[in-house]
Amino acid sequence: MYKALYRKYRPLDFNQMIGQDALVMSLKNQIKNNEVSHAYLFSGTRGTGKTSAAKIFARAVNCEHPIDGNPCNKCKSCLSNLNNTSVDVVEMDAASNNGVDDIRDLKDKVIYPPTFLKYKVYIIDEVHMLSKGAFNALLKILEEPPSHLIFILATTEKEKIPATILSRTQKFEFSRVSLENIIKRLKYISQMEGKTLDDEVYLLIAKTSDGAMRDALSVLDQLLSFDSDHISIEKAMDVLGISSSESLFELTSAYLNKDAERAISVIDDIAIQGKDFLSLNNQLLKHMRDLMLVRTLKNPENLVYSTYLKDFKEQAATCDLDNILDIIDELKDLQVNLKYAENPRILLEMTSIKICNKKNFKSLQMNLDNLSKRVEKLEFLGSLTKDSSINKNIYRQSLENTNENDIINLNSDMKSENEVLEKSSQSDPISVNTEENSDYDRSIDEDKKEYHKNSLENIDDQLVDNGAPEKSLGINDIKKDWNEILNDLKAVNQVPLVGLLNDAKPLSFENGTLNICYGPGHEFHLKSTNEPKRLEIIKSVLKKRYGMDIDVKISIADDTTLKKLEDLFGKNFVENI
């Protein structure tokens, strides 16, 4: 009868254990020094050698001729254990024997000494599956164990075991097996089986196993059953249903370049090949993780195990870290949804389009910074129209120093700036005396196109020279101080009010009145905040901060308000925020 590779090549002594050097040394020393405890807890992820170590330990403590803490595997007791004929070494599966009656039955048996061996060893696998009553019954045994009894408890979920049990055991944590150790073991076994594989195949198996040696051997077993003496990477991907690295690089490149059409085309090609979308998304996450590390670390070789490291470095050099993190965040959420989706392809395509159309945080921050600068310019230009004689002198003097190249380069910028200023005047955020300025407007109409990028700095210098008043309080100042204003409200024990205002934003400041705006759907917030008592509290905090009486009006943004914002700052920007 054929025996699976993970059973055929199960370690027979501690020296054959892979990747668990520290705990192996500890167990061997206990056996050599005859300092064996009555209870052990082996915990760790699947396929890391917990059950194998328990079997080896059970043979070693009963071996007639131990060799440096290892069983000889030749004496009568060792052979009986290897052949599963010993009645003194018992393996139990707690998943199917998890009731209190099972443990009580065990309690009645353990009091009897071993029949043939020195110790009676009970190996309880998946011990976290025991019921509460069964744990209590087991606790009674562990409190006062017979001298001939050893318990070895194995689990993948140590946190589910009661603290009273944990405190009575020696705990050994089995770590994941490294890629290097897995590859080394796979090469040895494939050589013993008379087969060869591409180096990329060994790496592929090791990465998909997630540090579990048993999983790696199961995959190798599947590949070796292929009717061939040599397994290429292409054959391995076909057998395992894994997408090629070329497809992954092409798809992630489409994400990074915001090319939705190309991304959907690659997904269609992968679908035609019959690949599983959940597996594909898992591969994408691992690919983006490697790309993130290559983009971040100076020496990623120690953490990124790939034969395509050069390709990763080339791809990382052309992308932004924020973009990579955004893509990982989207794929992480998709991984959960794909498990329960009836049509996973639609979800993957939808997420791909979302990734390709999403603006990253850095781009949004740049838009916000540009908006802030434009608002400051608008407020400053609007304040200039209050004194036409000063404005005329400033414009004339600045135009005398205008550079011809600057005029050409900034002609389009000035045009858009004037359009925004005209619209802002129509919406009346700044009072303008049109009758007083009509002559002035006509006199400089011919010069508007020649306004250059340094004009605002020149105007600022001229205003100082002419003794103009300092800049008054504006909406931009209040926006910058908004978080501090909320902190001022907290300081006067107005935490509920702060909670309401967290969803509001200062919209405008005109004629001593601060307009605060909620988004649609915040009717309750609006009603609660507009209570007279709360409005007075807000006014008092503002007066204390700015030294002036400020009226407060709170409303919900309607279509008209949104239209004004679009007119002022552009529809695209309003949609982005």
Contacts in CASP RR format, 6 or more apart in sequence:
PFRMAT RR
TARGET T0000
AUTHOR 0000-0000-0000
METHOD contacts of the structure
MODEL  1
MYKALYRKYRPLDFNQMIGQDALVMSLKNQIKNNEVSHAYLFSGTRGTGK
TSAAKIFARAVNCEHPIDGNPCNKCKSCLSNLNNTSVDVVEMDAASNNGV
DDIRDLKDKVIYPPTFLKYKVYIIDEVHMLSKGAFNALLKILEEPPSHLI
FILATTEKEKIPATILSRTQKFEFSRVSLENIIKRLKYISQMEGKTLDDE
VYLLIAKTSDGAMRDALSVLDQLLSFDSDHISIEKAMDVLGISSSESLFE
LTSAYLNKDAERAISVIDDIAIQGKDFLSLNNQLLKHMRDLMLVRTLKNP
ENLVYSTYLKDFKEQAATCDLDNILDIIDELKDLQVNLKYAENPRILLEM
TSIKICNKKNFKSLQMNLDNLSKRVEKLEFLGSLTKDSSINKNIYRQSLE
NTNENDIINLNSDMKSENEVLEKSSQSDPISVNTEENSDYDRSIDEDKKE
YHKNSLENIDDQLVDNGAPEKSLGINDIKKDWNEILNDLKAVNQVPLVGL
LNDAKPLSFENGTLNICYGPGHEFHLKSTNEPKRLEIIKSVLKKRYGMDI
DVKISIADDTTLKKLEDLFGKNFVENI
4 217 0 8 1.000
4 218 0 8 1.000
4 221 0 8 1.000
5 189 0 8 1.000
5 193 0 8 1.000
5 217 0 8 1.000
5 218 0 8 1.000
5 220 0 8 1.000
5 221 0 8 1.000
5 224 0 8 1.000
6 213 0 8 1.000
6 214 0 8 1.000
6 217 0 8 1.000
6 218 0 8 1.000
6 221 0 8 1.000
9 189 0 8 1.000
9 192 0 8 1.000
9 217 0 8 1.000
10 52 0 8 1.000
10 55 0 8 1.000
11 17 0 8 1.000
11 18 0 8 1.000
11 49 0 8 1.000
11 52 0 8 1.000
11 56 0 8 1.000
12 56 0 8 1.000
12 71 0 8 1.000
12 73 0 8 1.000
12 82 0 8 1.000
13 56 0 8 1.000
13 60 0 8 1.000
13 70 0 8 1.000
13 71 0 8 1.000
13 73 0 8 1.000
14 24 0 8 1.000
14 27 0 8 1.000
14 28 0 8 1.000
14 53 0 8 1.000
14 56 0 8 1.000
14 60 0 8 1.000
14 69 0 8 1.000
14 70 0 8 1.000
15 70 0 8 1.000
17 24 0 8 1.000
17 49 0 8 1.000
17 52 0 8 1.000
17 53 0 8 1.000
17 56 0 8 1.000
18 177 0 8 1.000
18 181 0 8 1.000
18 182 0 8 1.000
18 185 0 8 1.000
18 213 0 8 1.000
19 175 0 8 1.000
19 177 0 8 1.000
19 178 0 8 1.000
19 181 0 8 1.000
20 48 0 8 1.000
20 49 0 8 1.000
20 53 0 8 1.000
20 174 0 8 1.000
20 175 0 8 1.000
23 53 0 8 1.000
23 172 0 8 1.000
23 173 0 8 1.000
23 174 0 8 1.000
24 53 0 8 1.000
26 172 0 8 1.000
27 53 0 8 1.000
27 57 0 8 1.000
27 60 0 8 1.000
27 172 0 8 1.000
28 60 0 8 1.000
28 68 0 8 1.000
28 69 0 8 1.000
28 70 0 8 1.000
29 35 0 8 1.000
29 69 0 8 1.000
30 36 0 8 1.000
30 37 0 8 1.000
31 57 0 8 1.000
31 60 0 8 1.000
31 61 0 8 1.000
31 66 0 8 1.000
31 69 0 8 1.000
32 66 0 8 1.000
32 68 0 8 1.000
32 69 0 8 1.000
36 61 0 8 1.000
36 119 0 8 1.000
36 150 0 8 1.000
37 150 0 8 1.000
37 169 0 8 1.000
37 170 0 8 1.000
38 142 0 8 1.000
38 145 0 8 1.000
38 149 0 8 1.000
38 150 0 8 1.000
38 151 0 8 1.000
39 142 0 8 1.000
39 145 0 8 1.000
39 150 0 8 1.000
39 151 0 8 1.000
39 152 0 8 1.000
39 153 0 8 1.000
39 168 0 8 1.000
39 169 0 8 1.000
39 170 0 8 1.000
40 54 0 8 1.000
40 57 0 8 1.000
40 150 0 8 1.000
40 151 0 8 1.000
40 152 0 8 1.000
40 153 0 8 1.000
40 169 0 8 1.000
40 170 0 8 1.000
40 171 0 8 1.000
40 172 0 8 1.000
41 127 0 8 1.000
41 153 0 8 1.000
41 154 0 8 1.000
41 155 0 8 1.000
41 158 0 8 1.000
41 161 0 8 1.000
41 165 0 8 1.000
41 166 0 8 1.000
41 169 0 8 1.000
41 170 0 8 1.000
41 171 0 8 1.000
41 172 0 8 1.000
42 50 0 8 1.000
42 53 0 8 1.000
42 54 0 8 1.000
42 152 0 8 1.000
42 153 0 8 1.000
42 154 0 8 1.000
42 155 0 8 1.000
42 172 0 8 1.000
42 174 0 8 1.000
43 50 0 8 1.000
43 154 0 8 1.000
43 155 0 8 1.000
43 156 0 8 1.000
43 158 0 8 1.000
43 171 0 8 1.000
43 172 0 8 1.000
43 173 0 8 1.000
43 174 0 8 1.000
44 50 0 8 1.000
44 155 0 8 1.000
44 156 0 8 1.000
44 158 0 8 1.000
44 173 0 8 1.000
44 174 0 8 1.000
44 175 0 8 1.000
45 156 0 8 1.000
45 174 0 8 1.000
45 176 0 8 1.000
45 210 0 8 1.000
45 211 0 8 1.000
45 212 0 8 1.000
46 156 0 8 1.000
46 212 0 8 1.000
46 214 0 8 1.000
46 215 0 8 1.000
47 211 0 8 1.000
47 212 0 8 1.000
47 213 0 8 1.000
47 214 0 8 1.000
47 215 0 8 1.000
48 174 0 8 1.000
48 175 0 8 1.000
48 176 0 8 1.000
48 177 0 8 1.000
48 211 0 8 1.000
48 212 0 8 1.000
48 213 0 8 1.000
49 174 0 8 1.000
49 213 0 8 1.000
49 214 0 8 1.000
50 154 0 8 1.000
50 174 0 8 1.000
51 123 0 8 1.000
51 125 0 8 1.000
51 154 0 8 1.000
53 172 0 8 1.000
53 174 0 8 1.000
54 123 0 8 1.000
54 152 0 8 1.000
54 154 0 8 1.000
55 81 0 8 1.000
55 123 0 8 1.000
56 70 0 8 1.000
56 71 0 8 1.000
57 121 0 8 1.000
57 152 0 8 1.000
58 81 0 8 1.000
58 89 0 8 1.000
58 119 0 8 1.000
58 121 0 8 1.000
58 123 0 8 1.000
58 150 0 8 1.000
58 152 0 8 1.000
59 71 0 8 1.000
59 73 0 8 1.000
59 77 0 8 1.000
59 78 0 8 1.000
59 81 0 8 1.000
59 82 0 8 1.000
59 89 0 8 1.000
60 66 0 8 1.000
60 69 0 8 1.000
60 70 0 8 1.000
60 71 0 8 1.000
61 118 0 8 1.000
61 119 0 8 1.000
61 121 0 8 1.000
61 150 0 8 1.000
62 77 0 8 1.000
62 78 0 8 1.000
62 81 0 8 1.000
62 88 0 8 1.000
62 89 0 8 1.000
62 117 0 8 1.000
62 118 0 8 1.000
62 119 0 8 1.000
62 121 0 8 1.000
63 71 0 8 1.000
63 72 0 8 1.000
63 75 0 8 1.000
63 77 0 8 1.000
63 78 0 8 1.000
64 72 0 8 1.000
64 75 0 8 1.000
64 76 0 8 1.000
64 77 0 8 1.000
64 78 0 8 1.000
65 72 0 8 1.000
65 74 0 8 1.000
65 75 0 8 1.000
66 72 0 8 1.000
71 78 0 8 1.000
72 78 0 8 1.000
73 79 0 8 1.000
73 82 0 8 1.000
77 86 0 8 1.000
77 116 0 8 1.000
77 117 0 8 1.000
77 118 0 8 1.000
80 86 0 8 1.000
80 116 0 8 1.000
81 89 0 8 1.000
86 116 0 8 1.000
86 117 0 8 1.000
87 115 0 8 1.000
87 116 0 8 1.000
88 114 0 8 1.000
88 115 0 8 1.000
88 116 0 8 1.000
88 117 0 8 1.000
88 119 0 8 1.000
88 120 0 8 1.000
88 121 0 8 1.000
89 117 0 8 1.000
89 120 0 8 1.000
89 121 0 8 1.000
89 123 0 8 1.000
90 120 0 8 1.000
90 121 0 8 1.000
90 122 0 8 1.000
90 123 0 8 1.000
91 123 0 8 1.000
91 125 0 8 1.000
92 102 0 8 1.000
92 106 0 8 1.000
92 122 0 8 1.000
92 123 0 8 1.000
92 124 0 8 1.000
92 125 0 8 1.000
93 125 0 8 1.000
93 126 0 8 1.000
94 124 0 8 1.000
94 125 0 8 1.000
94 126 0 8 1.000
94 127 0 8 1.000
94 128 0 8 1.000
94 129 0 8 1.000
94 130 0 8 1.000
94 134 0 8 1.000
95 125 0 8 1.000
95 126 0 8 1.000
95 129 0 8 1.000
98 129 0 8 1.000
98 130 0 8 1.000
98 131 0 8 1.000
98 134 0 8 1.000
99 130 0 8 1.000
99 131 0 8 1.000
99 133 0 8 1.000
99 134 0 8 1.000
100 131 0 8 1.000
100 133 0 8 1.000
100 134 0 8 1.000
100 136 0 8 1.000
100 137 0 8 1.000
102 134 0 8 1.000
103 130 0 8 1.000
103 133 0 8 1.000
103 134 0 8 1.000
103 137 0 8 1.000
103 138 0 8 1.000
103 141 0 8 1.000
104 137 0 8 1.000
106 122 0 8 1.000
106 138 0 8 1.000
106 141 0 8 1.000
107 137 0 8 1.000
107 140 0 8 1.000
107 141 0 8 1.000
110 120 0 8 1.000
110 122 0 8 1.000
110 141 0 8 1.000
110 145 0 8 1.000
110 146 0 8 1.000
110 149 0 8 1.000
111 146 0 8 1.000
112 120 0 8 1.000
113 120 0 8 1.000
113 146 0 8 1.000
113 148 0 8 1.000
114 120 0 8 1.000
114 148 0 8 1.000
118 148 0 8 1.000
119 148 0 8 1.000
119 149 0 8 1.000
119 150 0 8 1.000
120 148 0 8 1.000
120 149 0 8 1.000
120 150 0 8 1.000
121 150 0 8 1.000
121 151 0 8 1.000
121 152 0 8 1.000
122 149 0 8 1.000
122 150 0 8 1.000
122 151 0 8 1.000
122 152 0 8 1.000
123 152 0 8 1.000
123 154 0 8 1.000
124 151 0 8 1.000
124 152 0 8 1.000
124 153 0 8 1.000
124 154 0 8 1.000
125 154 0 8 1.000
126 154 0 8 1.000
126 155 0 8 1.000
126 156 0 8 1.000
127 153 0 8 1.000
127 154 0 8 1.000
127 155 0 8 1.000
127 161 0 8 1.000
128 155 0 8 1.000
128 156 0 8 1.000
128 157 0 8 1.000
128 158 0 8 1.000
128 160 0 8 1.000
128 161 0 8 1.000
130 138 0 8 1.000
135 161 0 8 1.000
135 162 0 8 1.000
135 165 0 8 1.000
138 165 0 8 1.000
139 162 0 8 1.000
139 164 0 8 1.000
139 165 0 8 1.000
139 168 0 8 1.000
141 149 0 8 1.000
141 151 0 8 1.000
142 151 0 8 1.000
142 165 0 8 1.000
142 168 0 8 1.000
142 169 0 8 1.000
143 168 0 8 1.000
145 151 0 8 1.000
151 169 0 8 1.000
153 161 0 8 1.000
153 165 0 8 1.000
153 169 0 8 1.000
155 161 0 8 1.000
158 166 0 8 1.000
158 171 0 8 1.000
158 173 0 8 1.000
176 210 0 8 1.000
176 211 0 8 1.000
176 212 0 8 1.000
177 211 0 8 1.000
177 212 0 8 1.000
177 213 0 8 1.000
178 211 0 8 1.000
179 203 0 8 1.000
179 206 0 8 1.000
179 207 0 8 1.000
179 211 0 8 1.000
179 305 0 8 1.000
182 205 0 8 1.000
182 206 0 8 1.000
182 209 0 8 1.000
182 211 0 8 1.000
182 213 0 8 1.000
182 216 0 8 1.000
183 202 0 8 1.000
183 203 0 8 1.000
183 206 0 8 1.000
185 213 0 8 1.000
185 216 0 8 1.000
186 197 0 8 1.000
186 202 0 8 1.000
186 205 0 8 1.000
186 206 0 8 1.000
186 216 0 8 1.000
186 217 0 8 1.000
186 220 0 8 1.000
187 202 0 8 1.000
189 217 0 8 1.000
189 220 0 8 1.000
190 196 0 8 1.000
190 197 0 8 1.000
190 220 0 8 1.000
190 224 0 8 1.000
193 224 0 8 1.000
194 229 0 8 1.000
195 224 0 8 1.000
195 228 0 8 1.000
195 229 0 8 1.000
195 230 0 8 1.000
195 231 0 8 1.000
196 229 0 8 1.000
196 230 0 8 1.000
196 231 0 8 1.000
197 223 0 8 1.000
197 230 0 8 1.000
197 231 0 8 1.000
197 236 0 8 1.000
198 230 0 8 1.000
198 231 0 8 1.000
198 232 0 8 1.000
198 233 0 8 1.000
198 236 0 8 1.000
199 307 0 8 1.000
200 233 0 8 1.000
200 236 0 8 1.000
200 307 0 8 1.000
201 223 0 8 1.000
201 231 0 8 1.000
201 232 0 8 1.000
201 233 0 8 1.000
201 236 0 8 1.000
203 305 0 8 1.000
203 306 0 8 1.000
203 307 0 8 1.000
204 233 0 8 1.000
204 236 0 8 1.000
204 237 0 8 1.000
204 240 0 8 1.000
204 242 0 8 1.000
205 216 0 8 1.000
205 219 0 8 1.000
205 220 0 8 1.000
205 223 0 8 1.000
205 236 0 8 1.000
206 216 0 8 1.000
206 305 0 8 1.000
207 286 0 8 1.000
207 305 0 8 1.000
208 215 0 8 1.000
208 216 0 8 1.000
208 219 0 8 1.000
208 240 0 8 1.000
208 242 0 8 1.000
209 215 0 8 1.000
209 216 0 8 1.000
209 219 0 8 1.000
219 240 0 8 1.000
222 239 0 8 1.000
222 240 0 8 1.000
223 231 0 8 1.000
223 235 0 8 1.000
223 236 0 8 1.000
223 239 0 8 1.000
223 240 0 8 1.000
224 231 0 8 1.000
226 235 0 8 1.000
226 239 0 8 1.000
228 235 0 8 1.000
234 244 0 8 1.000
236 242 0 8 1.000
237 243 0 8 1.000
237 244 0 8 1.000
241 274 0 8 1.000
241 275 0 8 1.000
241 276 0 8 1.000
241 279 0 8 1.000
242 275 0 8 1.000
242 279 0 8 1.000
242 283 0 8 1.000
243 270 0 8 1.000
243 273 0 8 1.000
243 275 0 8 1.000
243 279 0 8 1.000
243 280 0 8 1.000
243 283 0 8 1.000
245 308 0 8 1.000
245 311 0 8 1.000
247 266 0 8 1.000
247 269 0 8 1.000
247 270 0 8 1.000
248 283 0 8 1.000
248 284 0 8 1.000
248 287 0 8 1.000
249 287 0 8 1.000
249 308 0 8 1.000
249 311 0 8 1.000
249 315 0 8 1.000
250 262 0 8 1.000
250 266 0 8 1.000
251 263 0 8 1.000
251 266 0 8 1.000
251 267 0 8 1.000
251 270 0 8 1.000
251 284 0 8 1.000
251 352 0 8 1.000
252 284 0 8 1.000
252 287 0 8 1.000
252 288 0 8 1.000
252 291 0 8 1.000
252 315 0 8 1.000
252 327 0 8 1.000
253 259 0 8 1.000
253 262 0 8 1.000
253 315 0 8 1.000
254 260 0 8 1.000
254 262 0 8 1.000
254 263 0 8 1.000
254 266 0 8 1.000
254 352 0 8 1.000
254 356 0 8 1.000
255 263 0 8 1.000
255 327 0 8 1.000
255 352 0 8 1.000
255 355 0 8 1.000
255 356 0 8 1.000
256 315 0 8 1.000
256 318 0 8 1.000
256 319 0 8 1.000
256 323 0 8 1.000
256 324 0 8 1.000
256 327 0 8 1.000
258 356 0 8 1.000
258 357 0 8 1.000
259 356 0 8 1.000
260 352 0 8 1.000
260 353 0 8 1.000
260 356 0 8 1.000
260 357 0 8 1.000
263 352 0 8 1.000
263 353 0 8 1.000
263 355 0 8 1.000
263 356 0 8 1.000
264 349 0 8 1.000
264 352 0 8 1.000
264 353 0 8 1.000
267 345 0 8 1.000
267 348 0 8 1.000
267 349 0 8 1.000
267 352 0 8 1.000
270 280 0 8 1.000
271 277 0 8 1.000
271 345 0 8 1.000
277 338 0 8 1.000
277 344 0 8 1.000
277 345 0 8 1.000
277 347 0 8 1.000
277 348 0 8 1.000
278 335 0 8 1.000
278 338 0 8 1.000
278 339 0 8 1.000
278 344 0 8 1.000
280 348 0 8 1.000
281 331 0 8 1.000
281 334 0 8 1.000
281 335 0 8 1.000
281 338 0 8 1.000
281 348 0 8 1.000
282 335 0 8 1.000
284 331 0 8 1.000
285 328 0 8 1.000
285 331 0 8 1.000
285 332 0 8 1.000
285 335 0 8 1.000
288 324 0 8 1.000
288 327 0 8 1.000
288 328 0 8 1.000
288 331 0 8 1.000
289 328 0 8 1.000
290 300 0 8 1.000
290 304 0 8 1.000
290 306 0 8 1.000
290 312 0 8 1.000
291 312 0 8 1.000
291 315 0 8 1.000
291 316 0 8 1.000
291 319 0 8 1.000
291 324 0 8 1.000
292 321 0 8 1.000
292 324 0 8 1.000
292 325 0 8 1.000
292 328 0 8 1.000
293 300 0 8 1.000
293 303 0 8 1.000
293 304 0 8 1.000
294 300 0 8 1.000
294 304 0 8 1.000
294 309 0 8 1.000
294 312 0 8 1.000
294 313 0 8 1.000
294 316 0 8 1.000
295 316 0 8 1.000
295 319 0 8 1.000
295 321 0 8 1.000
295 324 0 8 1.000
296 321 0 8 1.000
297 303 0 8 1.000
300 309 0 8 1.000
300 312 0 8 1.000
301 309 0 8 1.000
304 312 0 8 1.000
306 312 0 8 1.000
320 360 0 8 1.000
320 362 0 8 1.000
322 360 0 8 1.000
322 361 0 8 1.000
322 362 0 8 1.000
323 360 0 8 1.000
326 355 0 8 1.000
326 358 0 8 1.000
326 360 0 8 1.000
326 361 0 8 1.000
327 355 0 8 1.000
330 351 0 8 1.000
330 354 0 8 1.000
330 355 0 8 1.000
330 358 0 8 1.000
331 351 0 8 1.000
333 351 0 8 1.000
334 347 0 8 1.000
334 348 0 8 1.000
334 351 0 8 1.000
337 347 0 8 1.000
338 344 0 8 1.000
338 347 0 8 1.000
338 348 0 8 1.000
341 347 0 8 1.000
359 576 0 8 1.000
364 576 0 8 1.000
364 577 0 8 1.000
367 573 0 8 1.000
367 576 0 8 1.000
367 577 0 8 1.000
368 577 0 8 1.000
371 569 0 8 1.000
371 573 0 8 1.000
372 476 0 8 1.000
374 420 0 8 1.000
374 569 0 8 1.000
375 475 0 8 1.000
375 476 0 8 1.000
376 476 0 8 1.000
377 417 0 8 1.000
377 456 0 8 1.000
378 420 0 8 1.000
378 421 0 8 1.000
378 424 0 8 1.000
378 568 0 8 1.000
379 430 0 8 1.000
379 474 0 8 1.000
379 475 0 8 1.000
379 476 0 8 1.000
380 456 0 8 1.000
380 459 0 8 1.000
380 460 0 8 1.000
380 471 0 8 1.000
381 417 0 8 1.000
381 421 0 8 1.000
381 456 0 8 1.000
382 421 0 8 1.000
382 424 0 8 1.000
382 425 0 8 1.000
382 430 0 8 1.000
382 432 0 8 1.000
383 430 0 8 1.000
383 471 0 8 1.000
383 472 0 8 1.000
384 390 0 8 1.000
384 391 0 8 1.000
384 394 0 8 1.000
384 459 0 8 1.000
385 391 0 8 1.000
385 425 0 8 1.000
385 430 0 8 1.000
385 432 0 8 1.000
385 433 0 8 1.000
385 437 0 8 1.000
386 431 0 8 1.000
386 432 0 8 1.000
386 433 0 8 1.000
387 468 0 8 1.000
388 436 0 8 1.000
388 437 0 8 1.000
388 439 0 8 1.000
388 440 0 8 1.000
390 462 0 8 1.000
390 463 0 8 1.000
390 466 0 8 1.000
390 468 0 8 1.000
391 440 0 8 1.000
392 440 0 8 1.000
392 443 0 8 1.000
392 444 0 8 1.000
393 462 0 8 1.000
393 466 0 8 1.000
394 458 0 8 1.000
394 459 0 8 1.000
394 462 0 8 1.000
394 463 0 8 1.000
395 444 0 8 1.000
395 447 0 8 1.000
395 459 0 8 1.000
397 458 0 8 1.000
397 462 0 8 1.000
398 451 0 8 1.000
398 455 0 8 1.000
398 458 0 8 1.000
398 459 0 8 1.000
398 462 0 8 1.000
399 447 0 8 1.000
399 450 0 8 1.000
399 451 0 8 1.000
401 458 0 8 1.000
402 450 0 8 1.000
402 452 0 8 1.000
403 452 0 8 1.000
406 452 0 8 1.000
406 453 0 8 1.000
406 454 0 8 1.000
407 449 0 8 1.000
407 450 0 8 1.000
407 451 0 8 1.000
407 452 0 8 1.000
409 452 0 8 1.000
409 453 0 8 1.000
410 451 0 8 1.000
410 452 0 8 1.000
410 453 0 8 1.000
411 449 0 8 1.000
411 450 0 8 1.000
413 453 0 8 1.000
414 448 0 8 1.000
414 449 0 8 1.000
414 450 0 8 1.000
414 451 0 8 1.000
414 452 0 8 1.000
415 448 0 8 1.000
415 449 0 8 1.000
417 451 0 8 1.000
418 448 0 8 1.000
420 568 0 8 1.000
423 567 0 8 1.000
423 568 0 8 1.000
424 430 0 8 1.000
424 568 0 8 1.000
425 432 0 8 1.000
427 564 0 8 1.000
427 567 0 8 1.000
427 568 0 8 1.000
428 510 0 8 1.000
429 508 0 8 1.000
429 510 0 8 1.000
430 510 0 8 1.000
431 511 0 8 1.000
473 509 0 8 1.000
473 546 0 8 1.000
473 548 0 8 1.000
474 509 0 8 1.000
475 506 0 8 1.000
475 507 0 8 1.000
475 508 0 8 1.000
475 509 0 8 1.000
475 514 0 8 1.000
478 485 0 8 1.000
478 506 0 8 1.000
478 509 0 8 1.000
478 514 0 8 1.000
479 505 0 8 1.000
479 506 0 8 1.000
481 545 0 8 1.000
482 505 0 8 1.000
482 506 0 8 1.000
484 545 0 8 1.000
485 541 0 8 1.000
485 542 0 8 1.000
485 545 0 8 1.000
486 498 0 8 1.000
486 501 0 8 1.000
486 502 0 8 1.000
488 541 0 8 1.000
488 544 0 8 1.000
488 545 0 8 1.000
489 497 0 8 1.000
489 498 0 8 1.000
489 501 0 8 1.000
489 537 0 8 1.000
489 538 0 8 1.000
489 541 0 8 1.000
490 498 0 8 1.000
492 537 0 8 1.000
492 541 0 8 1.000
494 534 0 8 1.000
494 537 0 8 1.000
497 529 0 8 1.000
497 534 0 8 1.000
497 537 0 8 1.000
497 538 0 8 1.000
500 525 0 8 1.000
500 528 0 8 1.000
500 529 0 8 1.000
501 516 0 8 1.000
501 529 0 8 1.000
503 518 0 8 1.000
503 519 0 8 1.000
503 522 0 8 1.000
503 525 0 8 1.000
504 516 0 8 1.000
504 517 0 8 1.000
504 518 0 8 1.000
504 519 0 8 1.000
504 522 0 8 1.000
504 525 0 8 1.000
504 529 0 8 1.000
504 554 0 8 1.000
505 516 0 8 1.000
505 517 0 8 1.000
506 514 0 8 1.000
506 515 0 8 1.000
506 516 0 8 1.000
506 517 0 8 1.000
507 515 0 8 1.000
507 516 0 8 1.000
507 517 0 8 1.000
507 557 0 8 1.000
507 561 0 8 1.000
508 514 0 8 1.000
508 515 0 8 1.000
509 515 0 8 1.000
509 550 0 8 1.000
512 548 0 8 1.000
512 549 0 8 1.000
512 550 0 8 1.000
512 551 0 8 1.000
513 550 0 8 1.000
513 551 0 8 1.000
513 552 0 8 1.000
513 553 0 8 1.000
514 542 0 8 1.000
514 550 0 8 1.000
514 551 0 8 1.000
514 552 0 8 1.000
514 553 0 8 1.000
515 553 0 8 1.000
515 554 0 8 1.000
515 555 0 8 1.000
516 529 0 8 1.000
516 552 0 8 1.000
516 553 0 8 1.000
516 554 0 8 1.000
516 555 0 8 1.000
517 554 0 8 1.000
517 555 0 8 1.000
517 556 0 8 1.000
517 557 0 8 1.000
517 561 0 8 1.000
518 525 0 8 1.000
518 526 0 8 1.000
518 554 0 8 1.000
518 555 0 8 1.000
518 556 0 8 1.000
518 557 0 8 1.000
519 556 0 8 1.000
519 557 0 8 1.000
520 556 0 8 1.000
520 557 0 8 1.000
520 558 0 8 1.000
521 556 0 8 1.000
522 556 0 8 1.000
523 556 0 8 1.000
526 554 0 8 1.000
526 555 0 8 1.000
526 556 0 8 1.000
528 534 0 8 1.000
529 535 0 8 1.000
529 554 0 8 1.000
530 554 0 8 1.000
535 552 0 8 1.000
535 554 0 8 1.000
538 552 0 8 1.000
539 549 0 8 1.000
539 550 0 8 1.000
539 551 0 8 1.000
539 552 0 8 1.000
542 550 0 8 1.000
542 552 0 8 1.000
543 549 0 8 1.000
543 550 0 8 1.000
555 561 0 8 1.000
562 574 0 8 1.000
565 574 0 8 1.000
566 574 0 8 1.000
END
